[in-house]
Structure formats: C-alpha cells, structure tokens
Amino acid sequence: MTVGDTNRDTALFSTQGHGKDGAEKTALSPGAQRSDFIRQTVNAALKLVIGAPVEKNGGERGIRTLGTLARTTVFETAPFNHSGTSPRLQLYKLPVRRCKQNYARLGFPDYAPFTRETGMQDFTDKVAVISGGVNGIGFDIAKALAGEKCHVVIADLDQEACDAAAAEISAQGVSAIGHKCDVTQEADIAALADAAWDKFGHVDLLFNNAGVGAGLVSSTKMADADLRWIFEVNFFGNWNMCMEFLRRFKEQNSEAHICNTASENSIGWPMPRMAGYNASKAAVLGYTGMLRMELPDHISVSLLCPGWTQTDIGNSGTRRQEKFGGPKPARPSFPMDGDFFPYEVETVGAHTLAEIKNGSFYIFPHYAARHLAEERNDEIIAAFDAQTGPSPDWQKHDTRSFFEAMQAARNNKE
Ligand SMILES: NC(=O)c1ccc[n+]([C@@H]2O[C@H](COP(=O)([O-])OP(=O)(O)OC[C@H]3O[C@@H](n4cnc5c(N)ncnc54)[C@H](O)[C@@H]3O)[C@@H](O)[C@H]2O)c1
C-alpha cells in the first residue's frame, strides 16, 4: 500500500446495512481480507491520520480508527436521498481533497488532478439543448430546466413529436423550440446548433442524452446491425454532438456545461446480455472522463448514470432508422413498466440539475448499482496488489506525472 492510492482509502470499506440510529455501518470489504494487505493499509493510513503505524497502536484499534474515520467522512451521508439536495457531494469532494493531499505528501509538485469542483450554479435565462428530449429522461430534464427558468431546445428524431414536447415545455413559462435531429447525422447536428443559436443568440448547456437499447441478447447472438446501430447512436452520436457544441462553446467563451448521459452500466456491473449497450456506455464514460481534464475552465462536464428507469427505451427499435435496418416491431410485453423497472423517471431531471450545481462529475440518480461499482473497484485494486505490489520507487513512474512529463517534453519540442 502506498499513500498515493486514493481509491483504496474509500474502497476499503463496504456498507453493511444501517444501525438503529439510521447511520450506515461499515466494515472491511471482502476484497480486502488478506491480513498483510490490511496491516499495510492500516499502517499507511494511520501514518496519514495520526502519524503512527498500526504496530504502535494495536491492529484492532487501528482498524476501528479507520472505520470511524471512514464513517464520519465518507459515509455520513443520506444514501437514499433522491431529492436532489445531495449530501453525497462529499463522496465526490473527499477523493479530490485526498488526491491532492496524497500527491503533496509524496513530494509531487502542486497537483490538481480534477480541474473543477463547481458546476453551473444558476440556470435562469440560460439555453439548453437536449437530444432525445421528446421522451423519458430527456423530457424530464427539459421539465426540470423549465422549472428553473431555463429555455429549451428539444431535439429528437421526429419533428412533430419535438414540437409537441416543446409546446408542453413552453406552457411552463419559458421559451422552447423543437428541432428534428438524428444524432447519427452530422449535418443534422450542425443544423440543430445553428437553429439554437439563431433563435436564442447563445446556448449554455448541452444534455447529450439520445440513446437506444437493443433488448437483452447474448453476445454470440447479437446481430451486427444492432451492435452498429447502438454504437452509432450511443457513442458516435454522443461524441459528434459533444464536439459540435464544444467547438461553439469555446468560440462563445462563456460559462457552459455538457452533461453526457451514460448509464450505471458504465461504472458498475456489466449487465449480462447487454454487451453492445454496456460497451457503448463504457465508451461514453471513457471520453467524458478525459474531457473533464482537457476542457478550458469555462466549460464543465458531467456524466449522468441512471439506473433502470421507467421510460420507452425498451422500444427503441420501433424508431430504428432505415440505414440501420429499419423499425422493429413494438415489444408490448417488454417489461418497461413499474412492475419491472424500479425507478420512476420523474426524479431524474431535478436530481441531475442539483448535481450539476454541486459540481458532481458522476451523477447517480439511483443507488442500486453502488455496491456493484464497489465490487469492481475492489477487484481491480486487489488484482494490482496481488500481481504487482508497489515497488519502493513507484512514484517515479506515477502514470499521471509520467503523462505530464511526456506532454511537457512534447510541448518543448513543438
Ligand atoms: N431508461 C433506463 O433505464 C436508462 C438507464 C441508463 C441510461 N439510460 C440512458 O438514458 C438516455 C435516455 O433514454 P430513455 O431511457 O429516456 O429512453 P427513451 O427511449 O424514452 O428516450 C430516448 C430518446 O432518444 C431518441 N433517440 C433515439 N435515437 C436517436 C437519434 N439517432 N437521434 C436523436 N434522438 C434519438 C428517442 O427517439 C427517444 O425520444 C439514453 O442515453 C439511455 O441509454 C436509460
């Protein structure tokens, strides 16, 4: 264990239900059972916290100290709060602080691994473009934005449906227009952006939300056409929208925000029989995480990762374009309703806006995949430790510092 492993600090503890007082109980997670691993971890953490290793304080006490620390700093939050007030902000901010502290302690130059800790604070009289805005999560975001006096451009596959959705949003007292846009068509994307800027003179937010699913099918039976369709919409469509608006946000040179809709699949459990969908949403996570560090300060970015939400996504196929094989029959029997899908869509928009204000990069409207994300994280860290272990001089090869040095060398050459 080295003190540079920031994720380790939070990954060590798993939630084990709630005590009588409602507070979460924490315990060492199953992935961290090896005694040498625990001793090393506790030693390093105690050195950080109280300046003494476990041998001088007793293992039990050391572990209890860390447990208390974790409980009071990391998990003292309201995990099932869907209201959007989000005390879970700490879950995001704490690793940021730790990461900076750890790098400083290791003797690295002043390092700011995450460039921002605040997002857009006020949506009043801002203008937002929402792709896939006619239905489900996109439409709920539109309603939440209108509730905050933000003007809206609804973009989706069908003009009539866009107009109808925009009319409903206008009734909330803001200005809203609908604009047909297939995110797999670059010309449509450029026309959408033109229309938005022509109408309002500025655009401040992009909710890059259009997405499709092809149902549940095992990987070996997945039709190539479906895989390509999923990737064209969920990844390339998302990417192309993002790049078009980013270019314009940079030119506009005012505060802007991009919220890319990914999924709980992106961070947690790769759900069986959803290979194409999982892979496309992991790709959205991959590039959005990079944008977070690459963008100029006036543009912030977030990743919306909903759980299974009651929307029309199970019937995406009915809207599949001819170039991807044409529409598929509706699936009335697909379990999209509340009997199977646990979450109602109505809380997602408000939650998303609250977390943008909080500066959260990861936006989780639902709690159901938290343990799955933890499971994956634990396994990754355990594999590092079991297979390689920290060499005494690992800091010399710290990936972030290595990358920055390489970048600096390249800049010097250019
Ligand atoms: N519902 C869930 O359980 C869930 C979970 C995690 C993530 N998501 C993601 O949330 C986003 C919104 O999905 P939803 O659940 O509201 O589904 P939905 O089907 O109700 O809404 C998606 C919208 O995207 C539009 N769309 C599809 N292809 C398009 C294209 N090429 N160009 C423009 N618009 C297009 C559809 O017409 C539809 O209006 C998607 O990215 C989806 O992957 C949904």
The ligand as an ORCA input file, in Angstrom:
! r2SCAN-3c Opt
* xyz 0 1
  N     -34.178      4.004    -19.004
  C     -33.129      3.461    -18.430
  O     -33.247      2.505    -17.654
  C     -31.770      4.039    -18.673
  C     -30.735      3.660    -17.809
  C     -29.465      4.177    -18.006
  C     -29.238      5.064    -19.050
  N     -30.266      5.419    -19.883
  C     -29.949      6.354    -20.983
  O     -30.758      7.499    -20.855
  C     -30.893      8.109    -22.144
  C     -32.352      8.415    -22.402
  O     -33.057      7.191    -22.552
  P     -34.524      6.941    -22.003
  O     -34.437      5.854    -21.014
  O     -35.163      8.219    -21.629
  O     -35.191      6.284    -23.308
  P     -36.334      6.809    -24.282
  O     -36.395      5.819    -25.384
  O     -37.587      7.083    -23.526
  O     -35.750      8.188    -24.814
  C     -34.663      8.219    -25.706
  C     -34.930      9.251    -26.786
  O     -33.816      9.265    -27.690
  C     -34.328      9.417    -29.004
  N     -33.387      8.930    -29.998
  C     -33.059      7.657    -30.306
  N     -32.194      7.633    -31.333
  C     -31.971      8.917    -31.680
  C     -31.152      9.540    -32.661
  N     -30.432      8.820    -33.527
  N     -31.156     10.887    -32.738
  C     -31.905     11.624    -31.875
  N     -32.689     11.090    -30.934
  C     -32.717      9.742    -30.830
  C     -35.628      8.611    -29.000
  O     -36.497      8.996    -30.047
  C     -36.181      8.918    -27.614
  O     -37.040     10.035    -27.622
  C     -30.282      7.134    -23.138
  O     -28.974      7.563    -23.472
  C     -30.239      5.842    -22.370
  O     -29.238      4.971    -22.846
  C     -31.529      4.923    -19.712
*
